[in-house]
C-alpha cells in the first residue's frame, strides 16, 4: 500500500451529494498487491493480468454429433425414400486420431468430439441414418459395413472448426475480472494452471458504543447485541475481502485508540467502523480518528446513512483508508453498499463498481425527505415487467433500525433527491442486492 497525501480535517453541516462523496473516497485508493495462485483456488478472485491463449480451442476439426463423417457431396442425392448407401471404413471414438483419409463413397462412424478424418467435411447424425431408421420399402438392408443416409448434409454441417471457441493469441479474460466458474473453465481449457490475481484486501471491522454487547452475552437493560460487526464481516467476504474482526470499542479515547492501533498492526488495507460519526455527546470516534490520521466528516444527502467519515489513518510509513459508517444497522448496510463496497472492489483490483439495476413499477405511494432515499424493496418479475413493493414483510415503516427489512428485501429502491413523493405505478430504479 502506498502512502497517500494528507487531507485536512474538515467538517460541514452541508449535505454532500452521494456521487461526490464516493468520488472523494475512490480517488484516494489504489489496488492491493498481486499474487500467483493455482487455478483451482481461483473462484471469486480478481484477475490481475489478462490471459492470452497460446492454443486454438478446439485444436482440431471435430464432430459436434454422434454420427457418420462423410464428404457432403456424397450425400447430395439422399432422400428418405432413396437413401444413399455408403461403406463404413472406420470407427472413431473421442480421444483417438484417425489414421487414414476417408475415401470417396465411404463414411466413418464418429463420436462427439472425435477428430474428423481427412476427406470428410460434414457429419450426418445417427438420427438421419440406418443406425436408427429402418430401410424404406424396397430398399435392401445395409450390410454390417454399410450405412444408409436419409438426408443430405452441407459442408461443415455438425463439424466444429479449429479455434471455433478460442483462437491462438486471443485475449480470453481481461484483468480486473472477478472469476466465475465458467471463467475458471475457460482458463483450464487454455492450460492456465496458475493465475495472477490481486490478493484479498484485508478489512478491519470495528463496532463502537457502550451500548453494545457480544453476541454470546446476555442482554441487560439499555444494551443491544453487536450485529453490525458480523453484518460487515459477511459483506466484506461477499465482495472479495478478508475481514479482520476487532470486536467492540467502548466510548473512551483510550479504548478506541487501542482498538484502531491494534487493527493497523495487523496489516489491514481498509478500516471500517460503525457508529460514533454523528453529532451525539458520546460520538468520540471523530476525535480519535482525527488524532490518528487526517479525516473528513461528512453529512451526505442519503437516507438512511447521512453521517459518514472518511480519511487516512497513519501507521508507520503507510496510510490506511478508513470509512466510518453510521451505527443504525440498516443505515450502516446501505452506506456499506453505496460507499464501502465500491472502495473494497477498487482495492481488490476491480474496475466496475455499479450494482445490477432494473426499472420496476412501484406498488404503492412513497414519500421522500429531500435526500436520495434507498428504500428496501421486494422485486418480482411479472408478465408485464418488474414490480417492486417497499412493504415486503407487511411492515409499513422504513426505519433505519429495522434490520429485518434487509432480510426480506432483495433490492434497494432509489428515490432521487429532488423527488418528494411518487405515486403507485411510477417507474423507479432498483439496485439488486443479490
ABEGO torsion letter per residue (X at the ends): XBBBBBBBBBBBABBBBAAAAAAAAAAABBBBBBBBBBAAAABGBBBABBBBBABBOBABBBBABBEBBBBAAAAAABBAABBBBBBBABBBBBGBBBABBBBBGBBBBBBBGBBBBBGBABBBBAAABAAABBBBBGBBBBBAABBBBABBBBBGBGBBBBGAABBBGBBABBBGBBBBAAAAAAAAAAGBABBBBBBBBBBBBBBBEAABBBAABBBBBGBBBBAAAAAAAAAAAAAGBBBBBAEBBBBBAAAAAAAAAAAAAAGBABBBBBEGABABAABAAAAAAAAABBBBBBBBBBOBGABBBBEBBBBEABBBBBBBBBABAAAAAAAAAAAAAAAAAAAAGBABABBBBBBBBBABBBBBAGBBBBBBBBBBBBAAEBBBBAAAAGBABBBAABAAAAAABABBBBBBAABABBBBGBBBBBBBAX
